[in-house]
Amino acid sequence: MVVLPKSVEKVIEEFEKLPGIGPKSAARMAYFFLRAPKERSVKLADALVDMKEKTVPCERCFNIADMTPCSICSSPDRNQYSICVVEEPLDVVALERSGVYTGVYFVLGGVISPADGVGPEELRMSELRRRVLSIVTPGSDEDMQSPPDTESIEKRLEVIIATNPSLEGEATASYIVEMLRKISTQEAKELVSISRLAMGLPTGADLEYADRLTLKRALEGRVTIPSQR
């Protein structure tokens, strides 16, 4: 016996394919649009189509943008000698909301996860390597594009690894470190510094409930409290 019309079942099936959406949530969303005015469904459909047609990956950082290079990469106010490497575009959004970072980004497109069949080849590791070389050794064979501000190649480039503090994120960070250390040109070795985003205990957290990796990061990222004079 058919309980739901096929059109409704199809909508539920499509909602279930969204990350973090289970069968019950998908059904609630489908019934919401079923009860809502038709205009609401049309607006959602138009917005999705518009998003697909009007967004492109930035040719320099691979973040989602409406033009390439994106507004961050092409901005003269951003520090082109500081590259923050993140997993996904939403990480860029989070860092930009903080308002404390003034450099540029590089989006890997995921993390190394052997269990899911994702290796370095499935990520943008080679593009990251070429991006670094294009800045520290402009004019080389591997030069993709130089940053807008290239008045001096003697500037030191900082690569900030900002992958998540998960096992996959740590493995990805380690791979990036080794990859950058193996850059063959001596100039690149001297002009590239590598740092890892500090991780530790969040405000209001209880020490007894912190996991081993969080405690390790908190201890490694500890700072000295200056003495009062």
C-alpha positions in Angstrom: 0.0 0.0 0.0 1.4 3.4 -1.0 1.4 5.8 2.0 3.0 8.8 0.4 2.8 10.3 -3.1 5.9 9.5 -5.2 6.6 13.3 -5.5 6.8 13.6 -1.7 8.9 10.5 -1.3 11.3 11.9 -3.9 11.7 15.2 -2.0 12.3 13.3 1.3 14.9 11.1 -0.4 16.7 14.2 -1.7 16.7 15.9 1.7 18.1 12.7 3.2 21.2 13.1 1.0 22.1 16.4 2.8 24.8 16.1 5.5 23.4 15.7 9.0 19.8 15.1 7.8 18.2 11.8 8.8 14.9 10.3 7.6 12.8 12.1 10.3 14.3 15.5 9.7 14.0 15.0 5.9 10.3 14.2 6.3 9.7 17.3 8.5 11.4 19.5 5.9 9.4 18.0 3.1 6.1 18.5 4.9 7.1 22.1 5.8 7.4 23.0 2.1 4.3 21.0 1.3 2.3 23.2 3.7 4.1 26.4 2.9 3.0 28.7 0.1 4.3 27.7 -3.3 6.4 30.9 -3.5 8.6 29.6 -0.7 9.5 26.5 -2.6 10.1 28.5 -5.8 12.4 30.9 -4.0 14.5 28.0 -2.6 14.7 26.3 -6.0 15.7 29.6 -7.7 18.3 30.3 -5.0 19.9 26.9 -5.5 20.0 27.3 -9.2 21.4 30.8 -8.9 24.1 29.6 -6.5 25.2 26.9 -8.9 25.3 29.3 -11.9 27.0 32.3 -10.2 29.7 30.8 -8.0 33.2 29.6 -9.1 36.2 28.2 -7.2 38.9 30.9 -6.9 41.8 30.0 -9.1 44.3 30.9 -6.4 42.8 29.7 -3.1 40.0 27.5 -4.3 37.4 29.1 -2.0 33.9 29.6 -3.3 33.5 33.0 -4.8 31.5 35.0 -7.4 34.7 35.9 -9.3 38.3 34.6 -9.7 40.6 35.6 -8.2 38.3 36.1 -5.2 37.9 39.4 -3.3 40.3 38.2 -0.5 43.1 37.0 -2.8 42.9 40.2 -5.0 42.6 42.6 -2.0 45.6 45.0 -1.6 44.8 45.1 2.1 45.5 41.4 2.7 48.9 40.0 3.6 49.8 37.9 0.6 52.8 36.4 2.5 50.6 34.7 5.0 48.6 31.7 3.8 46.1 29.9 6.1 45.5 26.3 4.9 42.0 25.1 5.8 39.9 22.0 5.0 36.7 23.5 3.6 35.2 26.9 2.5 33.1 27.1 5.7 36.4 27.3 7.7 37.3 30.5 5.8 33.9 31.9 6.8 34.6 31.1 10.5 38.0 32.7 10.4 36.8 35.8 8.6 34.0 36.2 11.2 36.7 36.4 13.9 38.1 39.5 12.3 41.7 38.8 13.5 43.3 37.3 10.4 44.4 39.6 7.6 46.2 37.1 5.3 44.9 34.9 2.5 43.7 31.3 2.4 44.1 28.0 0.7 41.2 25.5 0.7 42.3 21.8 0.6 38.9 20.4 -0.2 39.0 17.9 2.7 41.4 15.8 4.8 43.4 12.7 4.4 41.2 9.8 5.5 42.3 6.3 4.4 39.1 4.8 5.9 37.1 6.9 3.4 39.5 6.3 0.5 40.8 9.9 0.6 44.5 10.2 0.1 46.8 13.2 -0.7 46.1 12.8 -4.4 42.4 13.5 -3.8 43.2 16.8 -2.1 44.8 20.0 -3.5 48.3 19.2 -2.2 50.1 19.8 -5.5 48.3 23.1 -6.0 49.3 24.2 -2.5 52.9 23.3 -3.3 52.8 25.3 -6.5 51.1 28.2 -4.7 54.0 28.4 -2.2 56.6 28.1 -4.9 54.9 30.8 -7.0 55.4 33.2 -4.1 58.9 32.4 -2.8 60.4 31.6 -6.3 58.5 33.7 -8.8 59.4 33.0 -12.4 60.2 29.4 -11.7 58.8 26.6 -13.9 56.2 25.8 -11.3 55.0 29.4 -11.0 51.2 29.5 -11.3 50.5 33.1 -10.4 52.3 35.7 -8.3 50.4 37.6 -5.5 49.5 41.2 -6.3 52.2 42.5 -4.0 55.5 41.0 -5.2 57.9 43.9 -4.8 60.3 41.8 -2.9 61.0 38.0 -3.0 63.0 38.4 0.2 59.8 38.5 2.3 59.3 35.4 4.5 56.1 33.4 3.7 54.2 31.9 6.6 52.0 28.9 6.0 49.5 28.5 8.8 48.1 25.0 8.9 44.5 25.3 10.3 43.1 21.8 9.8 40.7 20.5 12.5 42.2 18.8 15.6 41.0 15.4 14.6 43.1 12.3 13.7 42.5 13.0 10.0 43.3 16.7 10.5 46.5 15.9 12.3 47.5 13.4 9.6 46.8 16.1 6.9 48.8 18.7 8.8 51.8 16.3 9.1 51.7 15.6 5.4 51.7 19.3 4.6 54.6 19.9 6.9 56.7 17.1 5.3 55.7 18.3 1.8 56.8 21.8 2.4 60.1 20.7 4.0 60.9 18.7 0.9 60.6 21.6 -1.5 63.9 21.3 -3.4 65.0 24.9 -3.8 67.2 26.3 -1.1 65.5 29.7 -1.4 62.1 28.2 -0.6 63.4 26.5 2.5 64.8 29.8 3.8 61.8 31.8 2.9 59.0 29.6 4.2 58.0 29.2 7.8 55.3 26.7 8.9 53.0 27.1 11.9 50.1 25.2 13.3 46.9 26.8 14.5 46.9 26.7 18.3 44.5 24.2 19.9 43.5 23.9 23.5 40.8 24.0 26.1 37.8 26.2 25.3 36.5 28.8 27.7 34.4 27.1 30.4 35.6 23.6 29.8 36.3 21.1 32.6 39.8 19.7 32.5 38.6 16.3 33.7 36.4 15.9 30.5 39.1 17.0 28.0 40.4 14.3 25.7 44.1 13.4 25.3 44.7 15.4 22.1 43.0 18.5 23.5 45.2 18.4 26.6 48.3 17.8 24.5 47.6 20.8 22.3 46.8 23.0 25.4 50.1 22.1 27.0 52.1 22.7 23.8 50.4 26.0 23.2 50.9 27.3 26.7 52.1 30.9 27.1 54.3 32.4 29.8 52.6 34.9 32.1 54.8 38.0 32.5 55.8 38.9 36.0 54.5 42.1 37.6 56.9 44.9 38.2 
